[in-house]
Amino acid sequence: MRSSSDFQPSASLDLGPLVEAAASLDLGQVPASTRHHAVLVIADTIGAMLGGGSEPEFAALVERRDEAALFPVHPGPAQLVTPGQPGTDAITAAFVNAAAGTVLELDEGVRPSGHPGVHVIPAALAAAQALGRSGGELLGAVLSGYEVTARLFTAFRLRFPVHPHGNLGAIGAAVAVARLRRADPVTPAKIATALPLLSVWQPAFEGATVRNVYSGVGAATGVKANWLASAGFSGSDEALPTAFGEIAGELVDPDRLTAPVHAEDLLIAHDYQKRHSACANSHTAIDAVLSLGPLDHRQVRGVKVETTTNNLRLDRLSRGPVLSNRFSLQYAVATAIVNGEAGPDAIATDPRAEELSRLVTVTAAAELTERWPAASPARVTIDLGDRTVQAEVDNPVGHESHRFTEPELRAKYEALAAAADGSGTRVPYDRLLELESIADVGGLLAP
């Protein structure tokens, strides 16, 4: 057992230069292709938020926001993705919208491994709406906060079972909000380093939907850190290296935190976006199944999945709830065989997929593990009785090596937005694509 002497104050890690460089990023120097991709990321994240926000617990959550004085009771200018709800304060909007963005497991991410967008974008959007900022200012703030968060996710390696939601993303969210406030970004960033959520994977495996609010805590913390900074609270130099370099993980690439920020090579340009409503660690296996064409699940005698050691965390049967399905590699592969897809409806509990999942075995292959994180390969072998079929995929559709087409991203968004409204697309996609030309983002999420 470790004693208190094992956790002596860690050496400080000066985030100041990185935060200042990211926050002062000149949008005019960012290549048009990167700006356009960032707008697509924002739209894709809002789509995930809209789709998740249609789940009934989010309407209930917002309706109860004034209970026990937990949240301000007066409507505010920040919009919610939950259908039919009035505007609210920035902290509540950041929390609810970010939480909604992870419900369907369709939010984008970077390797290895985290999800900057769903932390930074809801916080920045809420602050931009509360402050009456333009679409260009929102875009600049997202790029700044995203760069900080993505660098933190690659500089630190979290120890399993620590989950990447709700912690490092709060720091980038704080930077984005500070840029929109036109205030010093360093103090709120350093405050956010001392306010992490110690999130773990287990609720996802159980299917406990409290896991869905991890990202909400992170986004709201980014807003709260600015509130605290404006009130005179100071930040910490030692909290980040202690929490994430010693307790929850280790610092594996410190150069990421000191390398110059180049407008022409931002990490948002190297993200991935998702088409399957499941943990990203299962996507190559799902794509391998789909590449084999339609399969009759009744003929399957056994399924062998070989993948990376990193993906073995999903080597577990679902416990029944839909969220648990999304974090079971066995169930993800089974539903792809049964339904020919793994979207939000297909991933729902299906007795056929549940039965088939018991025939799926998962192992790590050394030659596949060696390719992580540049690739997240999976090899799937299916015994059909009279024949065996096999497919191997290095990276899933949506990875930067295999980007979605813009029509595919539009179709994904419109399906999610329609689910949020029930009668059609709630927020026009084209309005989001014109983000840079919008003078005031206050009504960005309006029908």
C-alpha positions in Angstrom: 0.0 0.0 0.0 1.4 3.4 -0.9 1.9 5.9 1.9 1.3 9.6 1.8 5.0 10.1 1.3 4.7 8.4 -2.1 2.7 11.4 -3.3 5.0 14.3 -2.6 4.2 17.5 -4.5 5.1 16.9 -8.1 7.2 19.3 -10.2 5.1 22.0 -11.7 4.1 21.8 -15.3 3.7 25.2 -16.8 0.7 25.1 -19.1 0.9 28.9 -19.6 2.8 29.0 -22.9 0.6 26.4 -24.6 -2.6 27.9 -23.3 -1.5 31.4 -24.4 -0.4 30.2 -27.8 -3.6 28.3 -28.4 -5.9 31.1 -27.1 -4.1 33.6 -29.4 -4.5 31.5 -32.5 -5.2 33.7 -35.4 -8.2 32.3 -37.3 -7.1 34.1 -40.4 -3.9 32.0 -40.4 -5.8 28.7 -40.1 -6.1 27.0 -43.6 -9.5 27.1 -45.1 -9.6 23.3 -45.2 -8.9 23.1 -41.5 -11.6 25.7 -40.7 -14.1 23.9 -42.8 -13.3 20.6 -41.2 -13.7 22.2 -37.8 -17.1 23.5 -38.8 -18.0 19.9 -39.8 -16.8 18.7 -36.4 -18.9 21.3 -34.6 -22.0 20.3 -36.7 -21.3 16.6 -36.1 -21.0 17.2 -32.4 -24.2 19.2 -32.3 -25.9 16.4 -34.2 -24.7 13.9 -31.5 -26.0 16.3 -28.9 -29.4 16.6 -30.6 -29.7 12.8 -30.9 -28.8 12.2 -27.3 -30.8 15.1 -26.0 -34.0 13.4 -27.3 -33.6 10.7 -24.7 -36.3 11.1 -22.0 -34.0 11.6 -19.1 -32.7 14.8 -20.5 -36.1 16.5 -20.6 -36.6 15.3 -17.0 -33.1 16.7 -16.1 -33.8 20.1 -17.4 -37.3 20.2 -15.9 -35.7 19.6 -12.5 -32.9 22.1 -12.8 -34.3 24.4 -10.1 -34.8 21.6 -7.6 -33.0 22.2 -4.3 -31.5 25.4 -5.8 -29.0 23.3 -7.8 -29.2 25.5 -10.8 -30.4 29.0 -11.5 -34.2 29.1 -12.1 -34.4 31.9 -14.5 -34.2 31.3 -18.3 -31.1 32.5 -20.0 -29.6 33.0 -23.4 -27.8 29.6 -23.8 -29.8 27.1 -25.8 -30.4 23.5 -24.9 -30.6 20.6 -27.4 -33.4 19.0 -25.4 -36.6 19.6 -27.5 -39.0 22.2 -26.3 -36.9 23.6 -23.5 -36.2 27.3 -22.9 -32.8 28.8 -22.8 -30.8 28.6 -19.6 -27.5 29.7 -18.0 -24.2 28.8 -19.6 -23.1 26.3 -16.9 -26.4 24.3 -17.2 -26.4 24.4 -21.0 -22.7 23.3 -21.1 -23.5 20.4 -18.7 -26.7 19.2 -20.4 -25.6 19.5 -24.0 -22.2 17.9 -23.4 -23.9 15.0 -21.5 -26.4 14.6 -24.4 -23.5 14.4 -26.9 -22.2 11.1 -25.5 -25.4 9.2 -25.0 -25.4 7.6 -28.5 -21.6 7.1 -28.6 -21.4 9.1 -31.8 -19.1 11.9 -30.7 -15.8 12.4 -32.4 -12.4 11.8 -30.8 -8.6 11.7 -31.2 -6.0 9.0 -30.5 -4.7 8.1 -27.9 -7.4 8.6 -26.6 -10.1 11.1 -25.8 -13.0 13.2 -27.0 -12.1 16.9 -27.1 -15.1 18.1 -29.2 -17.9 17.0 -26.8 -16.2 18.8 -23.9 -15.0 22.0 -25.7 -17.9 22.6 -28.2 -20.8 22.7 -25.7 -18.9 24.9 -23.3 -17.9 27.3 -26.1 -21.3 27.4 -27.6 -23.0 28.1 -24.3 -20.5 30.9 -23.5 -20.7 32.4 -27.1 -24.5 32.5 -26.8 -24.5 34.1 -23.4 -22.0 36.7 -24.6 -23.6 37.3 -28.0 -20.4 36.3 -29.9 -20.2 35.7 -33.7 -19.8 32.4 -35.4 -16.2 33.2 -36.3 -15.4 33.9 -32.6 -17.0 30.6 -31.6 -15.0 28.7 -34.2 -11.7 30.4 -33.0 -12.5 29.5 -29.4 -13.3 25.9 -30.4 -10.0 25.5 -32.3 -8.1 27.0 -29.3 -9.7 24.8 -26.7 -9.6 21.7 -28.9 -5.9 22.1 -29.5 -5.2 22.2 -25.7 -7.4 19.3 -24.9 -6.1 17.1 -27.8 -2.5 17.8 -26.7 -3.3 16.8 -23.1 -5.0 13.6 -24.3 -1.8 12.7 -26.2 0.7 13.9 -23.6 -0.8 11.9 -20.8 -1.7 8.2 -20.9 -4.5 7.4 -18.5 -4.3 4.1 -16.6 -7.3 1.8 -17.1 -9.9 1.9 -15.7 -9.7 5.7 -15.6 -12.1 7.0 -18.3 -11.1 10.0 -20.5 -14.4 11.9 -20.1 -14.9 14.7 -17.6 -11.3 15.5 -16.8 -8.7 16.8 -19.3 -11.4 18.1 -21.6 -12.4 20.6 -18.9 -9.0 22.4 -19.4 -9.6 23.0 -23.1 -13.2 24.0 -22.4 -11.9 26.6 -19.9 -9.5 28.0 -22.6 -12.3 28.2 -25.2 -14.6 30.1 -22.7 -11.8 32.5 -21.7 -11.1 33.3 -25.3 -14.8 34.2 -25.8 -14.7 36.3 -22.6 -11.6 38.0 -24.0 -10.0 37.3 -20.7 -6.8 35.7 -19.5 -7.0 32.0 -20.4 -4.2 30.8 -18.1 -5.8 31.2 -14.8 -9.1 29.4 -15.7 -7.1 26.6 -17.4 -5.0 26.1 -14.2 -8.1 26.2 -12.1 -9.7 23.5 -14.2 -6.6 21.2 -13.7 -7.5 21.0 -10.0 -11.2 20.2 -10.6 -11.1 16.8 -12.4 -13.8 14.2 -12.3 -12.2 10.8 -11.5 -14.3 9.0 -14.1 -14.0 5.2 -14.6 -15.1 2.7 -17.2 -17.2 0.5 -15.0 -20.5 2.4 -15.2 -20.3 2.1 -19.0 -19.8 -1.7 -18.8 -22.7 -2.0 -16.3 -24.9 0.2 -18.5 -25.3 2.8 -15.8 -26.3 6.0 -17.5 -24.6 8.2 -15.0 -21.6 7.6 -17.3 -23.3 9.8 -19.9 -22.9 12.9 -17.7 -19.1 12.6 -17.4 -18.6 14.9 -20.4 -21.2 17.3 -19.0 -19.2 17.6 -15.8 -16.1 18.4 -17.9 -17.8 21.1 -20.1 -19.5 22.7 -17.1 -16.2 22.7 -15.2 -14.7 24.7 -18.1 -17.3 27.4 -17.6 -17.1 27.3 -13.8 -13.3 27.7 -14.0 -13.9 31.1 -15.7 -16.4 32.0 -13.1 -13.9 31.2 -10.4 -11.1 33.1 -12.1 -13.3 36.2 -12.5 -14.0 36.1 -8.8 -10.3 36.0 -8.0 -9.6 32.3 -7.4 -6.1 31.2 -8.4 -5.1 28.0 -10.2 -2.6 25.3 -9.5 0.7 24.5 -11.2 1.1 21.1 -9.5 -2.4 19.6 -9.7 -2.2 18.5 -13.4 1.1 16.5 -13.2 0.1 15.0 -9.8 -3.4 13.9 -10.8 -2.6 12.8 -14.4 1.1 12.2 -14.3 1.1 10.1 -11.0 -2.3 9.0 -9.8 -4.6 8.6 -12.8 -1.9 8.2 -15.5 1.5 9.1 -16.6 3.1 11.8 -18.7 4.4 9.9 -21.8 4.9 12.7 -24.3 5.8 16.0 -22.6 6.9 17.5 -25.9 3.2 17.8 -26.8 2.8 20.4 -24.1 5.8 22.6 -25.3 5.7 22.3 -29.0 4.7 25.5 -30.9 1.1 25.8 -32.0 1.0 26.0 -35.8 -2.2 27.2 -37.4 -1.5 25.1 -40.4 -1.2 21.8 -38.4 -3.9 21.7 -35.7 -4.8 18.4 -34.1 -8.5 18.8 -35.0 -7.5 18.0 -38.5 -6.4 14.6 -37.3 -9.5 13.5 -35.4 -12.0 10.7 -36.2 -15.7 10.8 -36.5 -18.1 7.9 -35.8 -20.8 6.1 -37.8 -21.5 3.3 -35.3 -23.4 3.9 -32.0 -20.7 2.1 -29.9 -17.4 2.7 -28.3 -14.7 3.6 -30.8 -12.7 0.6 -29.7 -15.2 -1.7 -31.5 -15.5 0.2 -34.8 -12.8 -1.7 -36.8 -14.3 -5.0 -35.8 -17.8 -3.8 -36.8 -16.4 -2.5 -40.2 -14.7 -5.9 -40.7 -18.0 -7.6 -40.3 -19.8 -5.2 -42.6 -17.1 -5.6 -45.3 -18.1 -9.3 -45.6 -21.5 -8.3 -46.9 -24.9 -9.6 -45.7 -24.6 -12.6 -43.4 -27.2 -15.0 -42.1 -26.7 -15.0 -38.3 -28.5 -18.4 -38.1 -25.6 -20.0 -40.0 -22.9 -18.7 -37.6 -21.2 -21.3 -35.6 -18.5 -19.1 -34.0 -16.8 -15.7 -34.4 -13.2 -14.9 -33.6 -12.1 -11.3 -33.1 -8.4 -10.5 -33.0 -7.5 -6.9 -32.2 -5.1 -4.7 -30.2 -4.5 -5.0 -26.4 -6.0 -1.5 -26.1 -9.4 -2.8 -27.4 -9.5 -5.7 -24.9 -11.2 -3.5 -22.4 -14.4 -4.2 -24.4 -13.9 -7.9 -24.2 -17.0 -8.6 -22.1 -20.6 -9.6 -22.6 -23.3 -6.9 -22.4 -25.2 -6.9 -19.1 -28.4 -6.0 -20.8 -28.9 -2.2 -20.8 -28.3 -0.5 -24.2 -25.3 1.4 -22.9 -23.7 -1.8 -21.9 -24.3 -3.1 -25.4 -22.3 -0.1 -26.7 -19.3 -1.2 -24.6 -19.3 -4.9 -25.4 -17.1 -5.9 -28.4 -19.0 -9.2 -28.5 -22.4 -7.4 -28.7 -21.2 -4.9 -31.3 -19.9 -7.6 -33.6 -23.1 -9.7 -33.1 -25.4 -6.8 -33.9 -23.4 -6.0 -37.0 -24.0 -9.6 -38.2 -27.7 -9.7 -37.2 -28.7 -6.2 -38.4 -26.0 -5.3 -41.0 -25.3 -2.1 -39.1 -24.6 -0.7 -35.6 -26.6 2.5 -35.5 -28.6 3.8 -32.6 -31.6 1.6 -33.3 -29.6 -1.5 -34.3 -27.5 -1.4 -31.1 -30.7 -1.7 -29.0 -31.1 -5.0 -27.1 -32.0 -7.8 -29.5 -32.4 -11.4 -28.3 -30.8 -12.6 -31.6 -27.7 -10.4 -31.1 -27.6 -11.3 -27.4 -27.5 -15.0 -28.2 -25.0 -14.6 -31.0 -22.7 -12.5 -28.8 -22.0 -15.6 -26.7 -20.3 -17.2 -29.7 -17.9 -14.3 -30.1 -14.3 -14.7 -28.7 -11.9 -11.8 -28.4 -8.1 -12.0 -28.3 -5.2 -9.6 -28.7 -2.7 -10.2 -31.5 0.8 -8.9 -31.1 1.2 -7.8 -34.7 -2.1 -5.9 -34.5 -1.2 -4.2 -31.2 2.1 -3.0 -32.7 0.1 -0.8 -35.1 -1.7 1.1 -32.3 -2.3 4.1 -32.2 -1.7 4.9 -35.8 -4.2 2.1 -36.5 -6.7 0.3 -34.4 -6.9 -3.0 -36.3 -9.2 -5.9 -36.0 -9.4 -9.2 -37.8 -12.7 -11.0 -37.7 -13.1 -14.7 -38.6 -16.6 -16.2 -38.9 -17.4 -19.9 -39.0 -20.5 -20.4 -41.1 -20.5 -24.2 -40.9 -19.8 -25.0 -44.5 -17.3 -22.2 -45.0 -15.2 -19.6 -43.1 -15.0 -16.0 -44.0 -12.5 -13.4 -42.7 -11.8 -9.7 -43.0 -9.3 -7.3 -41.5 -9.6 -3.6 -41.1 -6.9 -1.2 -40.0 -9.0 1.9 -39.3 -12.7 2.5 -39.3 -14.7 4.7 -41.6 -14.5 8.2 -40.2 -10.8 8.0 -39.3 -8.6 10.6 -41.0 -7.3 7.9 -43.4 -10.9 7.2 -44.5 -13.0 10.3 -44.0 -16.7 10.5 -44.4 -18.0 12.2 -47.5 -19.8 15.5 -46.7 -23.1 13.9 -47.9 -22.6 11.1 -45.4 -22.0 13.6 -42.6 -25.1 15.5 -43.6 -27.2 12.3 -43.6 -25.9 11.4 -40.1 -26.7 14.8 -38.8 -30.2 15.0 -40.3 -31.1 11.5 -38.9 -30.0 12.6 -35.4 -31.6 16.0 -35.6 -34.9 14.5 -36.8 -34.8 12.1 -33.9 -34.6 15.1 -31.6 -37.6 16.7 -33.1 -39.7 13.8 -34.1 -41.1 15.5 -37.2 -38.0 16.6 -39.1 -34.7 18.3 -38.9 -34.8 20.6 -35.9 -31.7 22.7 -36.6 -30.9 23.3 -40.3 -27.5 21.7 -41.2 -26.7 24.4 -43.7 -27.0 27.1 -41.0 -24.2 25.3 -39.1 -22.0 25.1 -42.2 -22.3 28.9 -42.5 -21.0 29.4 -39.0 -18.3 31.8 -39.9 -20.8 34.2 -41.5 -23.1 34.4 -38.5 -23.0 37.7 -36.6 -24.5 36.4 -33.4 -24.8 32.6 -32.5 -27.6 33.3 -30.0 -30.2 31.5 -32.2 -27.9 28.9 -33.7 -29.9 26.0 -32.3 -33.3 27.5 -33.0 -35.6 25.6 -35.4 
